[in-house]
Amino acid sequence: MPSQILNFGLLLLPEHQWLDAAGTVDYLNNHSHAMMKMMRLPQALLDKAPIMNWHYISFDLSPIQTTSGPKQLPSCTYADCPPLDYLVVPGPDPFAPLPEGCSAFLQKRFADPNLKGLLTVCSGSIAIASTGILDGLNVCSNKVALKTCAEAGVLSKKVKWVGDRRWIVDGKVWSAAGVTSGIDLAAEFARVHFDSEIVEITKDVSECSPKPAQPDSFAKILDGVEL
């Protein structure tokens, strides 16, 4: 049986948290046909691993500086990004405006029935809340950012912010809380979408024991905070 082909996009927002992107993308990609082939797995297992194509999206093709590490090179722009099955949004400064054209790109892609899922990590959900695509949905985000934005009065009241979970799924929105929660979200996404043998192999290769959505030891950050 031929491997499934999936097209993933990573939205390269300026100054996004590098681990938000790197942790989530790398853990997802560890389930790919290419990674499994590197492990010299039998063909029967390789056929169960999806072929993953990754597209790195920005307003133009200029390198994007993250919070640390090397500059990230976009492979396409909002205008010429190919069709996507899934889109990952890491967290930038939640107070920074989205780049010109980003809101329209997100609104168009989210409305596309071919987009099966939107994965947000950390403050990525706060950053894109202004687009309206998260309105009415249960959404996680970085708890310190939620607290700061709530106290500053800039947190969207149209989103049902969730402060006591590491991740949550509502419709086709998969949202993670702070930074490392993105890996837990990726693991849950993999559990739901990928072959169980491939999922267990990836856990072993990554030496990772993903955390469930609850209990969330960081929920205390938002004690007394009205979201």
Secondary structure, 3 states (H helix, E strand, C coil): CCCCEEEEEEECCCCCCHHHHHHHHHHHHCCCHHHHHHCCCCHHHHCCCCEEEEEEEECCCCCECCCCCCCECCCEECCCCCCCCEEEECCCCCCCCCCCCHHHHHHHHHHCCCCCEEEECCCHHHHHHHHCCCCCCEEECCHHHHHHHHHHCCCCCCCEEECCCCEEEECCEEEECCCCHHHHHHHHHHHHHCCHHHHHHHHHHHCCCCCCCCCCCCHHHHCCCCC
